[in-house]
């Protein structure tokens, strides 16, 4: 894939994000509408996009690639959990706020933003690695992630956490892998429906990101030097190291690009939503989401283009 194609696709994403900002500023999308649209994207459209990526017939990866994806996913999150322990201390974050930077390191926007961008700029086979990463994300967040956030008296117990692990995104990702492994061909009426629903994901998710940015105190968030240090270390240096390591062991180019993208996506929304439910001050998380999301449009473009150039 050439640099011009990447720039063109990321330019489209910028325009879609701008539409979201415009709609929010003009009162077309309020908080309630945004919340309902987010639920549709997370529970319906994004899962459909995962399945549609496989049904398109462009994925030629085999079982070996799936094994590689699982191995990379395990290594990826093990390293991130270690980074999450040490980076807050390196940035001299106050002890009571370190949990948030820990979450920011590990739980980035691999689904809501990562899947549409992968669909737009990466080769078709990259979706296998993206799907596996998102399965690990869900499994880890409702175990490790909740432990990092801390317990609260209103928790409904392990059974509730288990139900959250098997959310529509996780279930569809697992079903997608089953369809892929068994070579199942869905009836045209189902395949076309999934494709139509999945195709709406990019527009809706990017528009909602624009709405989120418009709602945030973005200019004030830009003054937080720790967020910029986080961007430099976690969203720029870490993806570069991932690419260099995978290149040094002659790993598959598509896998390397997929892992570069997964390492470069901005801070995700789920930690903030969960912390808000527990009554915590989420100023750090909301500020980081706004700044890293805007900056990621540039950093992802540069990182993916750079990775393609050296691979």
C-alpha positions as CSV (number, residue, x, y, z in Angstrom):
1,X,0.0,0.0,0.0
2,X,1.4,3.4,-1.0
3,X,1.8,6.5,1.2
4,X,-0.7,8.3,-1.0
5,X,-3.4,5.7,-0.3
6,X,-2.8,5.9,3.5
7,X,-2.9,9.7,3.4
8,X,-6.1,9.6,1.4
9,X,-7.8,7.2,3.8
10,X,-6.7,9.1,6.9
11,X,-7.9,12.2,5.2
12,X,-11.3,10.7,4.9
13,X,-11.2,9.8,8.6
14,X,-10.3,13.4,9.4
15,X,-13.3,14.6,7.5
16,X,-15.6,12.1,9.2
17,X,-14.3,13.2,12.6
18,X,-14.9,16.9,11.6
19,X,-18.5,16.0,10.7
20,X,-19.0,14.8,14.3
21,X,-17.5,18.0,15.7
22,X,-19.9,20.0,13.5
23,X,-22.9,18.0,14.4
24,X,-22.2,18.3,18.1
25,X,-21.5,22.0,18.0
26,X,-24.7,22.6,16.1
27,X,-26.8,20.6,18.5
28,X,-27.7,17.8,16.1
29,X,-26.1,15.2,18.3
30,X,-26.6,15.7,22.1
31,X,-25.3,13.5,24.9
32,X,-28.3,11.1,24.8
33,X,-28.1,10.7,21.1
34,X,-24.3,10.1,21.3
35,X,-24.8,7.5,24.0
36,X,-27.4,5.6,22.0
37,X,-25.4,5.7,18.8
38,X,-22.3,4.5,20.7
39,X,-24.3,1.5,21.9
40,X,-25.4,0.7,18.3
41,X,-21.8,1.0,17.1
42,X,-20.3,-1.1,19.9
43,X,-23.0,-3.8,20.1
44,X,-24.2,-4.0,16.4
45,X,-22.1,-2.3,13.8
46,X,-18.5,-3.0,14.9
47,X,-19.3,-6.8,15.5
48,X,-20.8,-6.9,12.0
49,X,-17.7,-5.2,10.5
50,X,-15.6,-8.0,12.0
51,X,-17.7,-10.6,10.4
52,X,-18.0,-8.7,7.1
53,X,-14.2,-8.5,6.8
54,X,-14.1,-12.2,6.6
55,X,-17.1,-12.7,4.4
56,X,-15.7,-10.4,1.8
57,X,-13.6,-13.2,0.5
58,X,-10.4,-11.2,0.5
59,X,-8.8,-12.9,3.6
60,X,-6.5,-15.7,2.4
61,X,-4.7,-16.3,5.8
62,X,-4.6,-19.8,7.0
63,X,-4.6,-21.6,10.4
64,X,-0.8,-20.9,10.8
65,X,-1.6,-17.1,10.8
66,X,-4.2,-17.6,13.4
67,X,-1.7,-19.4,15.7
68,X,0.8,-16.5,15.1
69,X,-2.0,-14.0,15.9
70,X,-2.7,-15.7,19.2
71,X,1.0,-15.8,20.1
72,X,1.5,-12.2,19.2
73,X,-1.7,-11.2,21.2
74,X,-0.4,-12.9,24.3
75,X,3.0,-11.3,24.1
76,X,1.5,-7.9,23.2
77,X,-0.6,-7.7,26.3
78,X,2.0,-9.2,28.6
79,X,4.4,-6.5,27.6
80,X,1.7,-3.8,27.9
81,X,0.7,-4.9,31.4
82,X,4.4,-4.6,32.4
83,X,4.6,-1.1,30.8
84,X,1.4,-0.2,32.6
85,X,3.1,-0.9,36.0
86,X,6.3,1.1,35.3
87,X,5.3,4.0,33.1
88,X,3.1,5.9,35.7
89,X,6.1,5.8,38.1
90,X,8.5,7.0,35.3
91,X,6.1,9.9,34.6
92,X,5.9,10.7,38.4
93,X,2.1,10.3,38.5
94,X,0.6,10.7,41.9
95,X,0.0,7.3,43.5
96,X,-3.8,7.6,43.5
97,X,-3.8,8.4,39.8
98,X,-1.4,5.7,38.6
99,X,-4.2,3.2,38.0
100,X,-5.5,5.5,35.2
101,X,-2.2,5.7,33.4
102,X,-1.9,1.9,33.8
103,X,-5.3,1.5,32.1
104,X,-4.3,4.0,29.4
105,X,-1.2,1.9,28.6
106,X,-3.0,-1.4,28.3
107,X,-6.6,-0.7,27.1
108,X,-6.4,1.4,24.0
109,X,-9.0,1.9,21.2
110,X,-8.3,-1.4,19.4
111,X,-12.0,-1.9,18.5
112,X,-14.0,1.3,18.1
113,X,-11.1,3.0,16.2
114,X,-8.7,0.2,15.4
115,X,-11.1,-2.0,13.4
116,X,-12.4,0.7,11.1
117,X,-8.9,2.0,10.4
118,X,-7.5,-1.5,9.8
119,X,-10.4,-2.0,7.3
120,X,-9.5,1.3,5.6
121,X,-5.7,1.1,5.3
122,X,-4.4,-2.4,6.0
123,X,-4.3,-5.5,3.8
124,X,-7.3,-7.8,4.2
125,X,-5.4,-10.5,6.1
126,X,-4.6,-8.0,8.9
127,X,-8.2,-8.5,10.2
128,X,-7.2,-11.9,11.7
129,X,-4.7,-10.2,14.0
130,X,-7.1,-7.4,14.8
131,X,-9.9,-9.8,15.7
132,X,-7.6,-11.8,18.0
133,X,-6.2,-8.7,19.7
134,X,-9.8,-7.5,20.4
135,X,-10.8,-10.9,21.9
136,X,-7.8,-10.7,24.3
137,X,-8.8,-7.1,25.1
138,X,-12.3,-8.1,26.2
139,X,-11.0,-11.1,28.2
140,X,-8.4,-9.0,30.0
141,X,-10.4,-5.8,30.7
142,X,-13.1,-7.6,32.7
143,X,-10.5,-9.4,34.7
144,X,-7.2,-7.5,34.9
145,X,-8.7,-4.1,34.0
146,X,-11.3,-4.2,36.7
147,X,-8.7,-5.3,39.2
148,X,-6.6,-2.2,38.3
149,X,-9.5,0.2,38.6
150,X,-10.3,-1.3,42.0
151,X,-13.4,-2.9,43.6
152,X,-16.5,-1.0,44.6
153,X,-19.3,-1.8,46.9
154,X,-21.9,-1.9,44.1
155,X,-20.2,-4.6,42.1
156,X,-22.6,-7.4,41.2
157,X,-20.0,-10.1,41.4
158,X,-18.0,-12.4,39.1
159,X,-21.1,-13.6,37.1
160,X,-21.7,-10.0,36.0
161,X,-18.1,-9.6,34.9
162,X,-18.4,-12.9,33.0
163,X,-21.4,-11.6,31.1
164,X,-19.5,-8.5,30.2
165,X,-16.6,-10.5,28.9
166,X,-19.0,-12.2,26.4
167,X,-20.4,-9.0,25.0
168,X,-21.6,-8.8,21.3
169,X,-18.1,-7.8,20.1
170,X,-16.4,-10.8,21.7
171,X,-19.1,-13.3,20.6
172,X,-19.0,-12.0,17.0
173,X,-15.2,-12.1,17.0
174,X,-15.3,-15.8,18.2
175,X,-18.0,-16.6,15.6
176,X,-15.9,-14.9,12.9
177,X,-12.9,-17.1,13.8
178,X,-15.2,-20.2,13.6
179,X,-16.5,-19.2,10.2
180,X,-13.0,-18.5,9.0
181,X,-11.5,-21.8,10.3
182,X,-14.4,-24.0,9.0
183,X,-14.7,-22.1,5.7
184,X,-18.5,-21.6,6.3
185,X,-20.4,-19.7,3.6
186,X,-23.4,-17.8,4.9
187,X,-26.5,-17.5,2.8
188,X,-26.5,-14.4,0.7
189,X,-29.3,-12.8,2.6
190,X,-27.3,-13.0,5.8
191,X,-24.0,-12.1,4.3
192,X,-25.4,-9.0,2.6
193,X,-27.1,-7.9,5.8
194,X,-23.9,-8.2,7.8
195,X,-22.0,-6.3,5.1
196,X,-24.5,-3.5,5.0
197,X,-24.5,-3.1,8.8
198,X,-20.7,-3.4,9.0
199,X,-20.2,-0.8,6.3
200,X,-21.9,1.9,8.5
201,X,-19.3,1.4,11.2
202,X,-16.6,3.7,9.9
203,X,-18.9,6.7,9.4
204,X,-20.6,6.3,12.8
205,X,-17.5,5.5,14.9
206,X,-15.5,8.4,13.4
207,X,-18.4,10.8,13.7
208,X,-18.9,9.8,17.4
209,X,-15.2,10.4,18.0
210,X,-15.7,13.9,16.6
211,X,-18.6,14.4,19.0
212,X,-16.4,13.2,21.9
213,X,-13.7,15.6,21.0
214,X,-16.1,18.5,20.7
215,X,-17.5,17.8,24.2
216,X,-14.1,17.7,25.8
217,X,-12.1,20.6,27.3
218,X,-9.5,20.0,24.5
219,X,-7.4,23.1,24.8
220,X,-7.0,22.7,28.5
221,X,-6.0,19.1,28.0
222,X,-3.2,20.1,25.7
223,X,-1.4,21.7,28.6
224,X,-0.9,18.4,30.4
225,X,2.8,17.4,29.8
226,X,2.3,13.9,31.0
227,X,-0.2,13.2,28.2
228,X,2.4,14.3,25.7
229,X,5.1,12.2,27.4
230,X,2.6,9.3,27.3
231,X,2.0,9.9,23.5
232,X,5.8,9.9,22.8
233,X,6.5,6.7,24.8
234,X,3.4,4.6,24.4
235,X,2.0,5.7,21.1
236,X,5.2,6.4,19.1
237,X,8.2,4.7,20.6
238,X,6.4,1.5,21.5
239,X,5.0,0.9,18.0
240,X,8.4,1.6,16.5
241,X,9.9,-1.0,18.8
242,X,7.2,-3.5,17.9
243,X,7.9,-3.1,14.2
244,X,11.7,-3.3,14.6
245,X,11.4,-6.5,16.7
246,X,9.0,-8.2,14.3
247,X,11.2,-7.1,11.3
248,X,14.3,-8.5,13.0
249,X,12.8,-11.9,13.2
250,X,11.4,-11.7,9.7
251,X,7.8,-11.8,10.7
252,X,5.0,-11.6,8.1
253,X,4.6,-8.0,6.8
254,X,0.9,-7.9,7.2
255,X,1.1,-9.1,10.8
256,X,3.7,-6.5,11.5
257,X,1.5,-3.7,10.1
258,X,-1.4,-5.0,12.1
259,X,0.6,-5.0,15.4
260,X,2.0,-1.6,14.6
261,X,-1.6,-0.2,14.3
262,X,-2.7,-2.0,17.5
263,X,0.2,-0.5,19.3
264,X,-0.4,3.0,17.9
265,X,-4.2,3.5,18.5
266,X,-5.2,6.1,21.1
267,X,-6.6,5.7,24.6
268,X,-9.9,3.8,24.7
269,X,-13.2,4.8,26.2
270,X,-14.0,1.7,28.2
271,X,-11.8,2.4,31.2
272,X,-13.3,5.9,31.5
273,X,-16.9,4.6,31.3
274,X,-16.2,2.0,33.9
275,X,-14.5,4.4,36.2
276,X,-17.4,6.8,35.9
277,X,-19.8,4.1,36.9
278,X,-17.7,3.7,40.1
279,X,-18.0,7.4,40.9
280,X,-14.3,8.2,40.2
281,X,-12.8,11.4,38.9
282,X,-12.1,10.6,35.2
283,X,-10.6,14.0,34.2
284,X,-7.3,12.3,33.4
285,X,-8.9,9.7,31.2
286,X,-11.2,12.0,29.3
287,X,-8.3,14.5,28.7
288,X,-6.1,11.7,27.4
289,X,-8.8,10.3,25.2
290,X,-9.4,13.6,23.5
291,X,-5.7,14.5,23.0
292,X,-4.5,11.1,22.0
293,X,-7.4,10.6,19.5
294,X,-6.6,13.8,17.7
295,X,-2.9,13.2,17.7
296,X,-3.3,9.6,16.6
297,X,-4.6,10.7,13.2
298,X,-1.1,12.0,12.4
299,X,1.0,9.4,14.4
300,X,-0.8,6.4,12.9
301,X,-0.4,7.8,9.4
302,X,3.4,8.4,9.9
303,X,3.9,5.1,11.7
304,X,2.1,2.9,9.2
305,X,3.8,4.7,6.3
306,X,7.2,4.3,8.0
307,X,6.5,0.6,8.7
308,X,5.6,0.0,5.0
309,X,8.8,1.8,3.9
310,X,11.2,-0.3,6.0
311,X,9.4,-3.7,5.6
